[in-house]
Amino acid sequence: MAADGADRTEWERRDGFVRVVVRRTATDEWAATLDVLEQAPEGPAYERGTHQTREAATDRARTWRERYARD
């Protein structure tokens, strides 16, 4: 599932165990966040990074989506 907006983009894996979010911060930077639940077959994970541009944050999020995608 994916949801896009001007200041936020979210992706959740079909099983609901992985969520990736790109959002504008209060300081006008862009944050990319990965949240993998403990119940996920891969085990839990959490990462967050702040980027100067939406493009950079989206690139980071794309890497996570590819890593945690399931067919």
PDB file with SEQRES, HELIX, SHEET and CRYST1 records, atoms N, CA, C and O in Angstrom:
SEQRES   1 A   71  MET ALA ALA ASP GLY ALA ASP ARG THR GLU TRP GLU ARG          
SEQRES   2 A   71  ARG ASP GLY PHE VAL ARG VAL VAL VAL ARG ARG THR ALA          
SEQRES   3 A   71  THR ASP GLU TRP ALA ALA THR LEU ASP VAL LEU GLU GLN          
SEQRES   4 A   71  ALA PRO GLU GLY PRO ALA TYR GLU ARG GLY THR HIS GLN          
SEQRES   5 A   71  THR ARG GLU ALA ALA THR ASP ARG ALA ARG THR TRP ARG          
SEQRES   6 A   71  GLU ARG TYR ALA ARG ASP                                      
HELIX    1 AA1 ARG A   54  TYR A   68  1                                  15    
SHEET    1 AA1 5 ALA A   2  ASP A   4  0                                        
SHEET    2 AA1 5 ARG A   8  GLU A  12 -1                                        
SHEET    3 AA1 5 VAL A  18  ARG A  24 -1                                        
SHEET    4 AA1 5 TRP A  30  VAL A  36 -1                                        
SHEET    5 AA1 5 ALA A  45  HIS A  51 -1                                        
CRYST1    1.000    1.000    1.000  90.00  90.00  90.00 P 1           1          
ATOM      1  N   MET A   1       0.844  -1.178   0.000  1.00  0.00           N  
ATOM      2  CA  MET A   1       0.000   0.000   0.000  1.00  0.00           C  
ATOM      3  C   MET A   1       0.885   1.235   0.000  1.00  0.00           C  
ATOM      4  O   MET A   1       1.890   1.284   0.709  1.00  0.00           O  
ATOM      5  N   ALA A   2       0.520   2.218  -0.782  1.00  0.00           N  
ATOM      6  CA  ALA A   2       1.275   3.465  -0.829  1.00  0.00           C  
ATOM      7  C   ALA A   2       0.303   4.637  -0.738  1.00  0.00           C  
ATOM      8  O   ALA A   2      -0.816   4.575  -1.247  1.00  0.00           O  
ATOM      9  N   ALA A   3       0.746   5.695  -0.087  1.00  0.00           N  
ATOM     10  CA  ALA A   3      -0.039   6.920   0.014  1.00  0.00           C  
ATOM     11  C   ALA A   3       0.899   8.092  -0.221  1.00  0.00           C  
ATOM     12  O   ALA A   3       1.941   8.196   0.426  1.00  0.00           O  
ATOM     13  N   ASP A   4       0.535   8.970  -1.138  1.00  0.00           N  
ATOM     14  CA  ASP A   4       1.375  10.113  -1.477  1.00  0.00           C  
ATOM     15  C   ASP A   4       0.660  11.419  -1.183  1.00  0.00           C  
ATOM     16  O   ASP A   4      -0.553  11.539  -1.357  1.00  0.00           O  
ATOM     17  N   GLY A   5       1.435  12.392  -0.737  1.00  0.00           N  
ATOM     18  CA  GLY A   5       0.932  13.734  -0.513  1.00  0.00           C  
ATOM     19  C   GLY A   5       2.066  14.716  -0.747  1.00  0.00           C  
ATOM     20  O   GLY A   5       3.196  14.312  -1.018  1.00  0.00           O  
ATOM     21  N   ALA A   6       1.772  15.983  -0.646  1.00  0.00           N  
ATOM     22  CA  ALA A   6       2.784  17.006  -0.903  1.00  0.00           C  
ATOM     23  C   ALA A   6       3.936  16.939   0.098  1.00  0.00           C  
ATOM     24  O   ALA A   6       5.085  17.188  -0.268  1.00  0.00           O  
ATOM     25  N   ASP A   7       3.646  16.609   1.344  1.00  0.00           N  
ATOM     26  CA  ASP A   7       4.667  16.618   2.396  1.00  0.00           C  
ATOM     27  C   ASP A   7       4.946  15.246   2.997  1.00  0.00           C  
ATOM     28  O   ASP A   7       5.715  15.130   3.951  1.00  0.00           O  
ATOM     29  N   ARG A   8       4.325  14.206   2.442  1.00  0.00           N  
ATOM     30  CA  ARG A   8       4.473  12.877   3.057  1.00  0.00           C  
ATOM     31  C   ARG A   8       4.167  11.782   2.036  1.00  0.00           C  
ATOM     32  O   ARG A   8       3.218  11.885   1.259  1.00  0.00           O  
ATOM     33  N   THR A   9       4.989  10.736   2.056  1.00  0.00           N  
ATOM     34  CA  THR A   9       4.751   9.539   1.254  1.00  0.00           C  
ATOM     35  C   THR A   9       4.950   8.337   2.159  1.00  0.00           C  
ATOM     36  O   THR A   9       5.947   8.253   2.876  1.00  0.00           O  
ATOM     37  N   GLU A  10       4.003   7.406   2.130  1.00  0.00           N  
ATOM     38  CA  GLU A  10       4.082   6.221   2.970  1.00  0.00           C  
ATOM     39  C   GLU A  10       3.943   4.966   2.119  1.00  0.00           C  
ATOM     40  O   GLU A  10       3.214   4.949   1.127  1.00  0.00           O  
ATOM     41  N   TRP A  11       4.645   3.928   2.517  1.00  0.00           N  
ATOM     42  CA  TRP A  11       4.514   2.609   1.900  1.00  0.00           C  
ATOM     43  C   TRP A  11       4.463   1.574   3.003  1.00  0.00           C  
ATOM     44  O   TRP A  11       5.262   1.616   3.939  1.00  0.00           O  
ATOM     45  N   GLU A  12       3.522   0.640   2.898  1.00  0.00           N  
ATOM     46  CA  GLU A  12       3.413  -0.449   3.860  1.00  0.00           C  
ATOM     47  C   GLU A  12       3.373  -1.764   3.092  1.00  0.00           C  
ATOM     48  O   GLU A  12       2.617  -1.912   2.131  1.00  0.00           O  
ATOM     49  N   ARG A  13       4.189  -2.711   3.522  1.00  0.00           N  
ATOM     50  CA  ARG A  13       4.193  -4.017   2.877  1.00  0.00           C  
ATOM     51  C   ARG A  13       2.845  -4.698   3.097  1.00  0.00           C  
ATOM     52  O   ARG A  13       2.181  -4.464   4.106  1.00  0.00           O  
ATOM     53  N   ARG A  14       2.449  -5.536   2.152  1.00  0.00           N  
ATOM     54  CA  ARG A  14       1.130  -6.172   2.207  1.00  0.00           C  
ATOM     55  C   ARG A  14       0.823  -6.867   3.520  1.00  0.00           C  
ATOM     56  O   ARG A  14      -0.316  -6.837   3.986  1.00  0.00           O  
ATOM     57  N   ASP A  15       1.827  -7.493   4.122  1.00  0.00           N  
ATOM     58  CA  ASP A  15       1.581  -8.194   5.383  1.00  0.00           C  
ATOM     59  C   ASP A  15       1.519  -7.242   6.580  1.00  0.00           C  
ATOM     60  O   ASP A  15       1.218  -7.669   7.695  1.00  0.00           O  
ATOM     61  N   GLY A  16       1.800  -5.961   6.356  1.00  0.00           N  
ATOM     62  CA  GLY A  16       1.698  -4.954   7.406  1.00  0.00           C  
ATOM     63  C   GLY A  16       2.880  -4.903   8.360  1.00  0.00           C  
ATOM     64  O   GLY A  16       2.858  -4.129   9.317  1.00  0.00           O  
ATOM     65  N   PHE A  17       3.918  -5.712   8.122  1.00  0.00           N  
ATOM     66  CA  PHE A  17       5.048  -5.779   9.044  1.00  0.00           C  
ATOM     67  C   PHE A  17       6.132  -4.742   8.765  1.00  0.00           C  
ATOM     68  O   PHE A  17       7.017  -4.543   9.598  1.00  0.00           O  
ATOM     69  N   VAL A  18       6.081  -4.077   7.612  1.00  0.00           N  
ATOM     70  CA  VAL A  18       7.120  -3.113   7.245  1.00  0.00           C  
ATOM     71  C   VAL A  18       6.453  -1.826   6.767  1.00  0.00           C  
ATOM     72  O   VAL A  18       5.517  -1.852   5.968  1.00  0.00           O  
ATOM     73  N   ARG A  19       6.953  -0.707   7.269  1.00  0.00           N  
ATOM     74  CA  ARG A  19       6.453   0.605   6.839  1.00  0.00           C  
ATOM     75  C   ARG A  19       7.643   1.512   6.556  1.00  0.00           C  
ATOM     76  O   ARG A  19       8.602   1.567   7.326  1.00  0.00           O  
ATOM     77  N   VAL A  20       7.559   2.224   5.428  1.00  0.00           N  
ATOM     78  CA  VAL A  20       8.574   3.197   5.037  1.00  0.00           C  
ATOM     79  C   VAL A  20       7.859   4.529   4.824  1.00  0.00           C  
ATOM     80  O   VAL A  20       6.844   4.595   4.129  1.00  0.00           O  
ATOM     81  N   VAL A  21       8.398   5.591   5.429  1.00  0.00           N  
ATOM     82  CA  VAL A  21       7.775   6.914   5.341  1.00  0.00           C  
ATOM     83  C   VAL A  21       8.820   7.950   4.948  1.00  0.00           C  
ATOM     84  O   VAL A  21       9.934   7.952   5.471  1.00  0.00           O  
ATOM     85  N   VAL A  22       8.449   8.828   4.022  1.00  0.00           N  
ATOM     86  CA  VAL A  22       9.236  10.022   3.689  1.00  0.00           C  
ATOM     87  C   VAL A  22       8.348  11.206   4.029  1.00  0.00           C  
ATOM     88  O   VAL A  22       7.201  11.274   3.586  1.00  0.00           O  
ATOM     89  N   ARG A  23       8.881  12.148   4.822  1.00  0.00           N  
ATOM     90  CA  ARG A  23       8.063  13.302   5.208  1.00  0.00           C  
ATOM     91  C   ARG A  23       8.921  14.542   5.379  1.00  0.00           C  
ATOM     92  O   ARG A  23      10.117  14.468   5.658  1.00  0.00           O  
ATOM     93  N   ARG A  24       8.272  15.680   5.204  1.00  0.00           N  
ATOM     94  CA  ARG A  24       8.935  16.968   5.450  1.00  0.00           C  
ATOM     95  C   ARG A  24       8.972  17.204   6.953  1.00  0.00           C  
ATOM     96  O   ARG A  24       7.979  16.980   7.645  1.00  0.00           O  
ATOM     97  N   THR A  25      10.112  17.654   7.458  1.00  0.00           N  
ATOM     98  CA  THR A  25      10.256  17.912   8.892  1.00  0.00           C  
ATOM     99  C   THR A  25       9.894  19.363   9.204  1.00  0.00           C  
ATOM    100  O   THR A  25       9.692  20.178   8.304  1.00  0.00           O  
ATOM    101  N   ALA A  26       9.819  19.661  10.481  1.00  0.00           N  
ATOM    102  CA  ALA A  26       9.510  21.025  10.925  1.00  0.00           C  
ATOM    103  C   ALA A  26      10.608  22.010  10.528  1.00  0.00           C  
ATOM    104  O   ALA A  26      10.357  23.211  10.431  1.00  0.00           O  
ATOM    105  N   THR A  27      11.827  21.509  10.296  1.00  0.00           N  
ATOM    106  CA  THR A  27      12.948  22.370   9.899  1.00  0.00           C  
ATOM    107  C   THR A  27      13.105  22.429   8.379  1.00  0.00           C  
ATOM    108  O   THR A  27      14.125  22.897   7.875  1.00  0.00           O  
ATOM    109  N   ASP A  28      12.085  21.949   7.645  1.00  0.00           N  
ATOM    110  CA  ASP A  28      12.038  21.981   6.185  1.00  0.00           C  
ATOM    111  C   ASP A  28      13.081  21.065   5.536  1.00  0.00           C  
ATOM    112  O   ASP A  28      13.493  21.291   4.398  1.00  0.00           O  
ATOM    113  N   GLU A  29      13.500  20.037   6.266  1.00  0.00           N  
ATOM    114  CA  GLU A  29      14.330  18.986   5.695  1.00  0.00           C  
ATOM    115  C   GLU A  29      13.392  17.818   5.385  1.00  0.00           C  
ATOM    116  O   GLU A  29      12.177  17.922   5.557  1.00  0.00           O  
ATOM    117  N   TRP A  30      13.968  16.715   4.931  1.00  0.00           N  
ATOM    118  CA  TRP A  30      13.174  15.528   4.616  1.00  0.00           C  
ATOM    119  C   TRP A  30      13.682  14.350   5.418  1.00  0.00           C  
ATOM    120  O   TRP A  30      14.883  14.078   5.439  1.00  0.00           O  
ATOM    121  N   ALA A  31      12.770  13.644   6.083  1.00  0.00           N  
ATOM    122  CA  ALA A  31      13.125  12.468   6.879  1.00  0.00           C  
ATOM    123  C   ALA A  31      12.642  11.216   6.168  1.00  0.00           C  
ATOM    124  O   ALA A  31      11.528  11.179   5.645  1.00  0.00           O  
ATOM    125  N   ALA A  32      13.483  10.194   6.150  1.00  0.00           N  
ATOM    126  CA  ALA A  32      13.108   8.870   5.666  1.00  0.00           C  
ATOM    127  C   ALA A  32      13.165   7.933   6.865  1.00  0.00           C  
ATOM    128  O   ALA A  32      14.162   7.899   7.587  1.00  0.00           O  
ATOM    129  N   THR A  33      12.095   7.174   7.075  1.00  0.00           N  
ATOM    130  CA  THR A  33      12.003   6.290   8.233  1.00  0.00           C  
ATOM    131  C   THR A  33      11.606   4.884   7.800  1.00  0.00           C  
ATOM    132  O   THR A  33      10.690   4.698   7.000  1.00  0.00           O  
ATOM    133  N   LEU A  34      12.313   3.900   8.344  1.00  0.00           N  
ATOM    134  CA  LEU A  34      12.003   2.485   8.148  1.00  0.00           C  
ATOM    135  C   LEU A  34      11.599   1.908   9.490  1.00  0.00           C  
ATOM    136  O   LEU A  34      12.302   2.091  10.484  1.00  0.00           O  
ATOM    137  N   ASP A  35      10.458   1.205   9.526  1.00  0.00           N  
ATOM    138  CA  ASP A  35      10.010   0.551  10.747  1.00  0.00           C  
ATOM    139  C   ASP A  35       9.583  -0.872  10.398  1.00  0.00           C  
ATOM    140  O   ASP A  35       8.598  -1.078   9.689  1.00  0.00           O  
ATOM    141  N   VAL A  36      10.336  -1.851  10.905  1.00  0.00           N  
ATOM    142  CA  VAL A  36      10.023  -3.267  10.691  1.00  0.00           C  
ATOM    143  C   VAL A  36       9.602  -3.832  12.043  1.00  0.00           C  
ATOM    144  O   VAL A  36      10.365  -3.774  13.008  1.00  0.00           O  
ATOM    145  N   LEU A  37       8.402  -4.374  12.114  1.00  0.00           N  
ATOM    146  CA  LEU A  37       7.876  -4.888  13.378  1.00  0.00           C  
ATOM    147  C   LEU A  37       8.600  -6.153  13.831  1.00  0.00           C  
ATOM    148  O   LEU A  37       9.195  -6.869  13.024  1.00  0.00           O  
ATOM    149  N   GLU A  38       8.539  -6.411  15.121  1.00  0.00           N  
ATOM    150  CA  GLU A  38       9.168  -7.607  15.685  1.00  0.00           C  
ATOM    151  C   GLU A  38       8.616  -8.887  15.072  1.00  0.00           C  
ATOM    152  O   GLU A  38       9.330  -9.885  14.982  1.00  0.00           O  
ATOM    153  N   GLN A  39       7.357  -8.872  14.652  1.00  0.00           N  
ATOM    154  CA  GLN A  39       6.717 -10.057  14.102  1.00  0.00           C  
ATOM    155  C   GLN A  39       7.166 -10.370  12.674  1.00  0.00           C  
ATOM    156  O   GLN A  39       6.856 -11.445  12.162  1.00  0.00           O  
ATOM    157  N   ALA A  40       7.870  -9.477  12.035  1.00  0.00           N  
ATOM    158  CA  ALA A  40       8.308  -9.685  10.653  1.00  0.00           C  
ATOM    159  C   ALA A  40       9.282 -10.864  10.594  1.00  0.00           C  
ATOM    160  O   ALA A  40      10.088 -11.045  11.506  1.00  0.00           O  
ATOM    161  N   PRO A  41       9.213 -11.665   9.530  1.00  0.00           N  
ATOM    162  CA  PRO A  41      10.127 -12.798   9.384  1.00  0.00           C  
ATOM    163  C   PRO A  41      11.603 -12.379   9.438  1.00  0.00           C  
ATOM    164  O   PRO A  41      12.456 -13.160   9.858  1.00  0.00           O  
ATOM    165  N   GLU A  42      11.897 -11.154   9.014  1.00  0.00           N  
ATOM    166  CA  GLU A  42      13.276 -10.660   9.001  1.00  0.00           C  
ATOM    167  C   GLU A  42      13.746 -10.216  10.380  1.00  0.00           C  
ATOM    168  O   GLU A  42      14.938  -9.993  10.590  1.00  0.00           O  
ATOM    169  N   GLY A  43      12.814 -10.089  11.316  1.00  0.00           N  
ATOM    170  CA  GLY A  43      13.137  -9.552  12.623  1.00  0.00           C  
ATOM    171  C   GLY A  43      12.970  -8.041  12.625  1.00  0.00           C  
ATOM    172  O   GLY A  43      12.822  -7.434  11.565  1.00  0.00           O  
ATOM    173  N   PRO A  44      12.991  -7.425  13.808  1.00  0.00           N  
ATOM    174  CA  PRO A  44      12.729  -5.991  13.911  1.00  0.00           C  
ATOM    175  C   PRO A  44      13.890  -5.138  13.396  1.00  0.00           C  
ATOM    176  O   PRO A  44      15.052  -5.542  13.428  1.00  0.00           O  
ATOM    177  N   ALA A  45      13.533  -3.958  12.924  1.00  0.00           N  
ATOM    178  CA  ALA A  45      14.538  -2.976  12.493  1.00  0.00           C  
ATOM    179  C   ALA A  45      13.902  -1.597  12.539  1.00  0.00           C  
ATOM    180  O   ALA A  45      12.700  -1.439  12.324  1.00  0.00           O  
ATOM    181  N   TYR A  46      14.731  -0.606  12.823  1.00  0.00           N  
ATOM    182  CA  TYR A  46      14.287   0.789  12.777  1.00  0.00           C  
ATOM    183  C   TYR A  46      15.461   1.636  12.327  1.00  0.00           C  
ATOM    184  O   TYR A  46      16.555   1.561  12.886  1.00  0.00           O  
ATOM    185  N   GLU A  47      15.215   2.439  11.311  1.00  0.00           N  
ATOM    186  CA  GLU A  47      16.234   3.378  10.839  1.00  0.00           C  
ATOM    187  C   GLU A  47      15.542   4.683  10.485  1.00  0.00           C  
ATOM    188  O   GLU A  47      14.382   4.701  10.072  1.00  0.00           O  
ATOM    189  N   ARG A  48      16.280   5.775  10.655  1.00  0.00           N  
ATOM    190  CA  ARG A  48      15.762   7.089  10.277  1.00  0.00           C  
ATOM    191  C   ARG A  48      16.925   7.947   9.836  1.00  0.00           C  
ATOM    192  O   ARG A  48      17.993   7.932  10.449  1.00  0.00           O  
ATOM    193  N   GLY A  49      16.715   8.686   8.781  1.00  0.00           N  
ATOM    194  CA  GLY A  49      17.738   9.600   8.305  1.00  0.00           C  
ATOM    195  C   GLY A  49      17.108  10.904   7.856  1.00  0.00           C  
ATOM    196  O   GLY A  49      15.986  10.918   7.351  1.00  0.00           O  
ATOM    197  N   THR A  50      17.825  11.993   8.039  1.00  0.00           N  
ATOM    198  CA  THR A  50      17.361  13.307   7.602  1.00  0.00           C  
ATOM    199  C   THR A  50      18.180  13.730   6.395  1.00  0.00           C  
ATOM    200  O   THR A  50      19.399  13.563   6.367  1.00  0.00           O  
ATOM    201  N   HIS A  51      17.498  14.278   5.398  1.00  0.00           N  
ATOM    202  CA  HIS A  51      18.124  14.639   4.130  1.00  0.00           C  
ATOM    203  C   HIS A  51      17.736  16.059   3.746  1.00  0.00           C  
ATOM    204  O   HIS A  51      16.689  16.563   4.152  1.00  0.00           O  
ATOM    205  N   GLN A  52      18.583  16.688   2.967  1.00  0.00           N  
ATOM    206  CA  GLN A  52      18.327  18.068   2.548  1.00  0.00           C  
ATOM    207  C   GLN A  52      17.234  18.173   1.490  1.00  0.00           C  
ATOM    208  O   GLN A  52      16.559  19.198   1.396  1.00  0.00           O  
ATOM    209  N   THR A  53      17.052  17.109   0.685  1.00  0.00           N  
ATOM    210  CA  THR A  53      16.057  17.156  -0.384  1.00  0.00           C  
ATOM    211  C   THR A  53      15.113  15.965  -0.301  1.00  0.00           C  
ATOM    212  O   THR A  53      15.443  14.918   0.256  1.00  0.00           O  
ATOM    213  N   ARG A  54      13.933  16.158  -0.870  1.00  0.00           N  
ATOM    214  CA  ARG A  54      12.973  15.050  -0.943  1.00  0.00           C  
ATOM    215  C   ARG A  54      13.532  13.921  -1.803  1.00  0.00           C  
ATOM    216  O   ARG A  54      13.329  12.745  -1.502  1.00  0.00           O  
ATOM    217  N   GLU A  55      14.224  14.278  -2.856  1.00  0.00           N  
ATOM    218  CA  GLU A  55      14.798  13.272  -3.754  1.00  0.00           C  
ATOM    219  C   GLU A  55      15.765  12.353  -3.001  1.00  0.00           C  
ATOM    220  O   GLU A  55      15.729  11.137  -3.188  1.00  0.00           O  
ATOM    221  N   ALA A  56      16.616  12.914  -2.166  1.00  0.00           N  
ATOM    222  CA  ALA A  56      17.569  12.107  -1.402  1.00  0.00           C  
ATOM    223  C   ALA A  56      16.843  11.198  -0.417  1.00  0.00           C  
ATOM    224  O   ALA A  56      17.204  10.030  -0.275  1.00  0.00           O  
ATOM    225  N   ALA A  57      15.832  11.715   0.259  1.00  0.00           N  
ATOM    226  CA  ALA A  57      15.065  10.902   1.200  1.00  0.00           C  
ATOM    227  C   ALA A  57      14.314   9.797   0.466  1.00  0.00           C  
ATOM    228  O   ALA A  57      14.223   8.673   0.961  1.00  0.00           O  
ATOM    229  N   THR A  58      13.778  10.107  -0.703  1.00  0.00           N  
ATOM    230  CA  THR A  58      13.058   9.119  -1.504  1.00  0.00           C  
ATOM    231  C   THR A  58      13.994   8.029  -2.002  1.00  0.00           C  
ATOM    232  O   THR A  58      13.610   6.860  -2.050  1.00  0.00           O  
ATOM    233  N   ASP A  59      15.212   8.390  -2.370  1.00  0.00           N  
ATOM    234  CA  ASP A  59      16.197   7.388  -2.784  1.00  0.00           C  
ATOM    235  C   ASP A  59      16.488   6.420  -1.640  1.00  0.00           C  
ATOM    236  O   ASP A  59      16.568   5.209  -1.850  1.00  0.00           O  
ATOM    237  N   ARG A  60      16.645   6.951  -0.437  1.00  0.00           N  
ATOM    238  CA  ARG A  60      16.898   6.092   0.727  1.00  0.00           C  
ATOM    239  C   ARG A  60      15.706   5.173   0.975  1.00  0.00           C  
ATOM    240  O   ARG A  60      15.876   3.981   1.231  1.00  0.00           O  
ATOM    241  N   ALA A  61      14.507   5.731   0.897  1.00  0.00           N  
ATOM    242  CA  ALA A  61      13.291   4.943   1.099  1.00  0.00           C  
ATOM    243  C   ALA A  61      13.164   3.847   0.038  1.00  0.00           C  
ATOM    244  O   ALA A  61      12.735   2.735   0.344  1.00  0.00           O  
ATOM    245  N   ARG A  62      13.527   4.152  -1.183  1.00  0.00           N  
ATOM    246  CA  ARG A  62      13.466   3.169  -2.265  1.00  0.00           C  
ATOM    247  C   ARG A  62      14.384   1.975  -1.965  1.00  0.00           C  
ATOM    248  O   ARG A  62      14.022   0.827  -2.222  1.00  0.00           O  
ATOM    249  N   THR A  63      15.559   2.254  -1.428  1.00  0.00           N  
ATOM    250  CA  THR A  63      16.493   1.191  -1.045  1.00  0.00           C  
ATOM    251  C   THR A  63      15.853   0.266  -0.013  1.00  0.00           C  
ATOM    252  O   THR A  63      15.946  -0.957  -0.128  1.00  0.00           O  
ATOM    253  N   TRP A  64      15.206   0.847   0.992  1.00  0.00           N  
ATOM    254  CA  TRP A  64      14.546   0.037   2.015  1.00  0.00           C  
ATOM    255  C   TRP A  64      13.394  -0.768   1.432  1.00  0.00           C  
ATOM    256  O   TRP A  64      13.226  -1.945   1.751  1.00  0.00           O  
ATOM    257  N   ARG A  65      12.602  -0.130   0.577  1.00  0.00           N  
ATOM    258  CA  ARG A  65      11.470  -0.845  -0.036  1.00  0.00           C  
ATOM    259  C   ARG A  65      11.954  -2.040  -0.833  1.00  0.00           C  
ATOM    260  O   ARG A  65      11.360  -3.117  -0.772  1.00  0.00           O  
ATOM    261  N   GLU A  66      13.023  -1.856  -1.575  1.00  0.00           N  
ATOM    262  CA  GLU A  66      13.574  -2.966  -2.360  1.00  0.00           C  
ATOM    263  C   GLU A  66      14.104  -4.065  -1.449  1.00  0.00           C  
ATOM    264  O   GLU A  66      13.908  -5.248  -1.726  1.00  0.00           O  
ATOM    265  N   ARG A  67      14.771  -3.684  -0.368  1.00  0.00           N  
ATOM    266  CA  ARG A  67      15.338  -4.663   0.562  1.00  0.00           C  
ATOM    267  C   ARG A  67      14.239  -5.488   1.240  1.00  0.00           C  
ATOM    268  O   ARG A  67      14.415  -6.689   1.446  1.00  0.00           O  
ATOM    269  N   TYR A  68      13.118  -4.868   1.588  1.00  0.00           N  
ATOM    270  CA  TYR A  68      12.078  -5.543   2.351  1.00  0.00           C  
ATOM    271  C   TYR A  68      10.853  -5.958   1.526  1.00  0.00           C  
ATOM    272  O   TYR A  68       9.861  -6.416   2.092  1.00  0.00           O  
ATOM    273  N   ALA A  69      10.910  -5.807   0.210  1.00  0.00           N  
ATOM    274  CA  ALA A  69       9.796  -6.216  -0.641  1.00  0.00           C  
ATOM    275  C   ALA A  69       9.643  -7.730  -0.609  1.00  0.00           C  
ATOM    276  O   ALA A  69      10.631  -8.460  -0.528  1.00  0.00           O  
ATOM    277  N   ARG A  70       8.429  -8.185  -0.672  1.00  0.00           N  
ATOM    278  CA  ARG A  70       8.133  -9.624  -0.739  1.00  0.00           C  
ATOM    279  C   ARG A  70       7.156  -9.844  -1.876  1.00  0.00           C  
ATOM    280  O   ARG A  70       6.251  -9.040  -2.099  1.00  0.00           O  
ATOM    281  N   ASP A  71       7.344 -10.924  -2.580  1.00  0.00           N  
ATOM    282  CA  ASP A  71       6.432 -11.247  -3.697  1.00  0.00           C  
ATOM    283  C   ASP A  71       5.114 -11.788  -3.208  1.00  0.00           C  
ATOM    284  O   ASP A  71       4.240 -12.107  -4.014  1.00  0.00           O  
TER     285      ASP A  71                                                      
END                                                                             
